[in-house]
Amino acid sequence: MVYYTYAKQILGQKHHERSIAYAQALTLAALYSNQNGMLGDSWAHLHQSHCIYTDNAERAFAENQVSSTKDSTNSLPVEAMRSFWLFQRLLGGIDNCLNVVSFPLHSRYWNALLLEWNINDLPEIVFWTKVLLRSLLEAVQTSLSPGFASIETFDEESLQSLVDLARRQTQQLENWRAQLLPKLVWDDAEPPSTNAIMASLRAEYHKGMAELLRPYLSILEHPEFNAPRELTKFQQGTLQLVIDWEQHAVSNIISFDRIGADPNSVYEICRSTSSIRVALSNPVDTLHSEFKTVLLLRAIRSSKIYPLISNQLKLSEAAMNILYSRTIERLSDFRPVVPLLTQDLQILGISWRQEDSVRHLELATILARSSSPTSHIAC
């Protein structure tokens, strides 16, 4: 970090602190800080680089608009575009952990930051494929959002609206998956990939689907789902959303369980056999998200709807206990100590010992709702 500090000062003085090179240095510092649990420092570095990326993206967008040649190339170097999307990913993870909302770059500028599809290297292909998925996910979340606050009772009409909206949302990501290159395609019935690059692509997809479906878990607390004798069509459809969320949330967590393992080895769900440690860009966000997922899984099992869907869930009770134990271990082992993860560890331990289903449902409702904004990044 000493060398980084000197380099940042030199670049800042040389380029008046508005160059892409300076923003890249800040982004690398943010990545380093993030991986070491220093979220405040990481956020500060991203705050500094935000306006630089915005200025350059707007300039590139304007140049593309002026250009009349169809074969014109992007004025930004590939490394600049890649560092911008790393910046976006880091910022999203910190927002999730610190409960802040940052002003993102307007989506109309995104095309100026996307690489032309003349690449053959698998890591590059996967990287830009994930960028497209994340861009699509943000667009879907912005344009289509379930308005639970306006629903007074979950009658058939309300349930139909929710189910239809959820299917429109998830269909967008399914369409993305249907257009993947043949070498990127996978079958959900397969065990997790042994290749870190491919595992990251699957994780990105399942994480996105789980993000879209998580708000619908708010139905767990409503009396309309207190194990009725006969489910209506749209009650069944709404419960299917819970089942689908569980499938994607668990698939996301176990995505890296077999990295470096023998492709022919037997895999038991939630028991990692990875022989290679995977470096994550947002380790604190990953662990915090896993904590929330485990609590939600616990809440589902404490709810009145559980007997109706238990046979269709991905995790058995035994696998659920394995997942709980490994999450406790992962939260405990992270270094340096991060207050957020310490808090997660305490909450998880307390909630697991409690048999109060009402408390579990209250926690689930809080976690299922969107975070409230507390601060912003602006130029």
ZIQUI-V623921 format. One record per residue. PHI is phi in radians with two decimals (NA if undefined). BURIAL is # if it has 9 or more other ideal C-beta (glycine too) atoms within 8 Angstrom, else .. D_FIRST is the distance of its C-alpha to the first C-alpha in Angstrom with 1 decimal. Layout:
((PHI & BURIAL & D_FIRST) (PHI & BURIAL & D_FIRST))
This chain:
((NA & . & 0.0) (-1.11 & . & 3.8) (-1.08 & . & 5.4) (-1.07 & # & 4.8) (-1.05 & . & 6.1) (-1.11 & . & 8.7) (-1.08 & # & 9.6) (-1.10 & # & 10.2) (-1.11 & . & 12.3) (-1.11 & . & 14.2) (-1.11 & # & 15.0) (-1.09 & # & 15.9) (-1.23 & . & 18.2) (-1.21 & . & 19.7) (-1.97 & # & 20.6) (1.00 & . & 21.2) (0.99 & # & 18.5) (-2.30 & . & 21.0) (-1.59 & # & 20.3) (-1.09 & # & 19.6) (-1.03 & . & 16.9) (-1.19 & # & 15.1) (-1.11 & # & 15.9) (-1.13 & # & 14.7) (-1.08 & # & 11.2) (-1.12 & # & 11.4) (-1.16 & # & 13.0) (-1.11 & # & 10.5) (-1.12 & # & 7.8) (-1.13 & # & 11.0) (-1.10 & # & 11.8) (-1.06 & # & 8.8) (-1.09 & # & 9.4) (-1.11 & # & 13.1) (-1.16 & # & 13.3) (-1.83 & . & 12.0) (1.35 & # & 14.6) (-1.61 & . & 12.8) (-1.16 & # & 15.3) (-1.09 & . & 15.5) (-1.12 & # & 11.9) (-1.07 & # & 12.5) (-1.09 & # & 15.9) (-1.12 & . & 14.8) (-1.11 & # & 12.7) (-1.17 & # & 15.8) (-1.01 & . & 18.0) (-1.17 & # & 16.7) (-1.46 & # & 17.2) (-0.97 & # & 20.5) (-1.18 & . & 22.8) (-1.15 & # & 21.5) (-1.08 & # & 22.4) (-1.06 & # & 25.6) (-1.04 & # & 26.7) (-1.21 & # & 26.2) (-1.16 & # & 28.0) (-1.11 & # & 30.8) (-1.16 & # & 31.2) (-1.12 & # & 31.3) (-1.09 & # & 33.8) (-1.12 & . & 35.9) (-1.13 & # & 36.0) (-1.16 & # & 37.1) (-1.20 & . & 39.8) (-1.26 & . & 41.2) (-1.12 & . & 41.3) (-1.84 & . & 44.7) (-1.58 & . & 44.0) (-1.21 & . & 43.6) (-1.69 & . & 41.6) (-1.16 & . & 39.0) (-1.73 & . & 35.4) (-1.16 & # & 32.4) (-1.33 & . & 30.9) (-1.57 & # & 27.3) (-1.19 & . & 25.6) (-1.02 & . & 25.2) (-1.07 & . & 21.4) (-1.16 & # & 21.5) (-1.15 & # & 23.9) (-1.10 & # & 22.0) (-1.16 & # & 18.7) (-1.10 & # & 21.1) (-1.23 & # & 22.5) (-1.14 & # & 19.2) (-0.99 & # & 18.5) (-1.04 & # & 22.0) (-1.19 & # & 21.6) (-1.07 & # & 18.4) (-1.11 & # & 20.2) (-1.10 & # & 23.4) (-1.15 & # & 21.9) (-1.20 & # & 20.3) (-0.95 & # & 23.6) (-1.12 & # & 25.4) (-1.38 & # & 23.4) (-1.63 & # & 23.2) (1.02 & . & 26.7) (-2.11 & # & 25.9) (-2.20 & # & 27.3) (-1.77 & # & 25.6) (-1.34 & . & 27.7) (-1.35 & . & 27.3) (-1.15 & # & 28.1) (-0.99 & . & 31.9) (-1.06 & # & 33.1) (-1.17 & . & 35.2) (-1.58 & # & 32.2) (-1.09 & # & 31.0) (-1.04 & . & 33.3) (-1.27 & # & 31.6) (-2.05 & # & 28.4) (-1.88 & # & 30.2) (-1.34 & # & 30.5) (-1.11 & . & 34.0) (-1.47 & . & 35.4) (-2.09 & . & 35.8) (-2.01 & . & 33.3) (-2.13 & . & 34.3) (-1.27 & . & 31.1) (-1.00 & . & 31.2) (-1.00 & . & 27.5) (-1.18 & # & 27.7) (-1.05 & # & 31.1) (-1.14 & # & 29.8) (-1.01 & # & 26.7) (-1.29 & # & 29.0) (-1.16 & # & 31.7) (-1.19 & # & 29.4) (-1.06 & # & 28.4) (-1.09 & # & 32.1) (-1.12 & # & 32.7) (-1.11 & # & 30.1) (-1.11 & # & 31.5) (-1.11 & # & 35.0) (-1.05 & # & 34.2) (-1.11 & # & 32.8) (-1.15 & # & 36.0) (-1.14 & # & 38.2) (-1.13 & # & 36.7) (-1.32 & . & 37.1) (-1.53 & . & 40.7) (-2.21 & . & 42.1) (-2.49 & . & 41.6) (-1.22 & . & 43.9) (-1.70 & . & 45.3) (-1.15 & . & 46.0) (-1.09 & . & 46.5) (-1.56 & . & 49.6) (-1.65 & # & 51.2) (-1.50 & . & 53.8) (-2.53 & . & 55.2) (-1.57 & # & 54.4) (-1.43 & . & 57.7) (-1.08 & . & 58.3) (-1.14 & . & 57.5) (-1.15 & # & 54.2) (-1.13 & # & 53.2) (-1.06 & # & 54.3) (-1.09 & . & 52.1) (-1.15 & # & 49.1) (-1.10 & # & 49.7) (-1.09 & . & 50.4) (-1.13 & # & 47.2) (-1.06 & # & 45.1) (-1.22 & . & 46.7) (-1.15 & # & 46.1) (-1.14 & # & 42.4) (-1.19 & # & 42.0) (-1.10 & . & 44.3) (-1.08 & # & 41.7) (-1.29 & # & 39.2) (-1.16 & . & 42.1) (-1.12 & . & 43.0) (-1.02 & # & 39.5) (-1.14 & . & 39.8) (-1.15 & . & 43.3) (-1.76 & . & 42.0) (-1.13 & # & 39.4) (-1.06 & . & 39.8) (-0.91 & . & 41.9) (-1.32 & . & 39.2) (-1.80 & # & 37.0) (-1.27 & . & 39.9) (-2.45 & . & 40.1) (-1.92 & . & 42.7) (-1.12 & . & 41.8) (-1.34 & . & 44.2) (-1.28 & . & 42.0) (-1.21 & . & 39.6) (-0.97 & # & 35.9) (-1.18 & # & 34.6) (-1.59 & # & 33.3) (-1.76 & . & 31.2) (-1.09 & # & 27.8) (-1.13 & # & 28.1) (-1.19 & # & 31.5) (-1.08 & # & 30.6) (-1.16 & # & 28.0) (-1.18 & # & 30.7) (-1.08 & # & 33.1) (-1.05 & # & 30.6) (-1.10 & # & 30.0) (-1.15 & # & 33.8) (-1.14 & # & 34.7) (-1.09 & # & 31.9) (-1.09 & # & 33.3) (-1.12 & # & 36.9) (-1.12 & # & 36.0) (-1.09 & # & 34.4) (-1.17 & # & 37.6) (-1.54 & # & 39.9) (-1.02 & # & 38.2) (-1.01 & # & 39.8) (-1.29 & # & 43.2) (-1.23 & # & 42.7) (-1.05 & # & 43.8) (-1.16 & # & 47.4) (-1.04 & # & 47.0) (-1.56 & . & 48.1) (-1.57 & . & 51.1) (-1.14 & . & 54.6) (-1.07 & # & 55.8) (-1.95 & # & 54.0) (-1.41 & . & 55.5) (0.86 & . & 56.8) (-1.15 & . & 59.8) (-1.17 & . & 62.6) (-2.37 & . & 62.4) (-1.46 & . & 59.4) (-1.37 & . & 60.0) (-1.01 & . & 58.6) (-1.49 & # & 55.7) (-1.13 & # & 54.9) (-1.08 & # & 54.6) (-1.11 & # & 52.4) (-1.22 & # & 50.1) (-1.13 & # & 49.8) (-1.12 & # & 48.9) (-1.12 & # & 45.8) (-1.14 & # & 44.8) (-1.08 & # & 45.5) (-1.12 & # & 43.5) (-1.03 & # & 40.5) (-1.05 & # & 40.6) (-1.05 & # & 40.8) (-1.28 & # & 37.8) (-1.10 & # & 35.7) (-1.20 & # & 36.3) (-1.05 & # & 35.9) (-1.13 & # & 32.5) (-1.09 & # & 31.4) (-1.61 & # & 32.9) (-0.98 & # & 31.7) (-1.82 & # & 29.3) (-1.29 & # & 31.8) (-2.21 & # & 32.9) (-1.11 & # & 30.1) (1.44 & . & 31.1) (-1.39 & # & 34.3) (-1.13 & . & 37.8) (-0.98 & . & 39.0) (-1.63 & . & 42.4) (-1.27 & . & 41.2) (-1.39 & . & 42.6) (-2.03 & # & 40.3) (-1.81 & . & 40.9) (-0.94 & # & 39.4) (1.31 & # & 36.3) (-1.85 & . & 36.1) (-1.22 & # & 33.1) (-2.10 & # & 33.8) (-1.10 & # & 30.5) (-1.81 & . & 29.6) (-2.22 & . & 26.2) (-1.41 & . & 23.3) (-1.66 & # & 22.4) (-1.47 & . & 18.8) (-1.78 & . & 19.2) (-1.26 & # & 17.4) (-2.22 & # & 18.6) (-1.11 & # & 19.3) (-1.17 & # & 19.9) (-1.10 & # & 22.3) (-1.06 & # & 23.9) (-1.22 & # & 24.7) (-1.13 & # & 25.8) (-1.16 & # & 28.1) (-1.13 & # & 29.5) (-0.99 & # & 30.3) (-1.13 & # & 32.2) (-1.11 & # & 34.0) (-1.11 & # & 35.2) (-1.12 & # & 36.5) (-1.16 & # & 38.3) (-1.09 & # & 39.8) (-1.12 & # & 41.1) (-1.12 & # & 42.6) (-1.03 & # & 44.4) (-1.28 & # & 46.0) (-1.67 & # & 47.1) (-1.56 & # & 48.7) (-1.24 & . & 52.3) (-1.46 & # & 51.6) (-0.99 & # & 50.2) (-1.04 & . & 53.6) (-1.37 & . & 54.1) (-2.19 & # & 51.0) (-0.99 & . & 50.2) (-1.28 & . & 51.7) (-1.83 & . & 49.7) (-1.44 & # & 46.2) (-1.28 & . & 43.7) (-1.74 & # & 42.9) (-1.40 & . & 45.6) (-1.09 & . & 45.6) (-1.12 & . & 44.5) (-1.15 & # & 41.6) (-1.09 & # & 40.6) (-1.17 & . & 40.4) (-1.12 & # & 38.3) (-1.10 & # & 35.9) (-1.05 & # & 35.8) (-1.10 & . & 35.0) (-1.24 & # & 32.2) (-1.18 & # & 30.6) (-1.02 & # & 30.9) (-1.13 & . & 29.3) (-1.16 & # & 26.3) (-1.16 & # & 25.7) (-1.25 & . & 26.0) (-1.47 & . & 23.8) (-1.14 & # & 20.6) (-2.29 & . & 17.7) (-1.26 & . & 16.2) (-1.11 & . & 19.3) (-2.01 & # & 19.5) (-0.91 & . & 22.4) (-1.06 & # & 23.7) (-1.25 & # & 24.1) (-1.11 & # & 25.7) (-1.12 & . & 28.1) (-1.01 & # & 28.8) (-1.08 & # & 29.6) (-1.16 & . & 32.0) (-1.10 & # & 33.7) (-1.12 & # & 34.2) (-1.11 & # & 35.7) (-1.16 & . & 38.1) (-1.13 & # & 39.2) (-1.25 & . & 40.0) (-1.41 & . & 42.3) (-1.42 & . & 44.1) (-1.87 & . & 47.1) (-1.37 & . & 47.3) (-1.16 & . & 47.4) (-1.10 & . & 47.5) (-1.11 & # & 44.2) (-1.08 & # & 42.7) (-1.20 & # & 44.1) (-1.09 & # & 42.7) (-1.08 & # & 39.2) (-1.09 & # & 39.8) (-1.12 & # & 41.0) (-1.09 & . & 38.0) (-1.24 & # & 35.6) (-1.27 & # & 37.7) (-1.34 & # & 37.6) (-1.23 & . & 35.0) (-1.22 & . & 32.4) (-1.54 & . & 33.2) (-1.18 & . & 30.9) (-2.14 & . & 29.4) (-2.79 & . & 27.1) (-2.43 & . & 26.3) (-1.82 & . & 24.0) (-2.53 & . & 26.0) (-1.37 & . & 25.7))
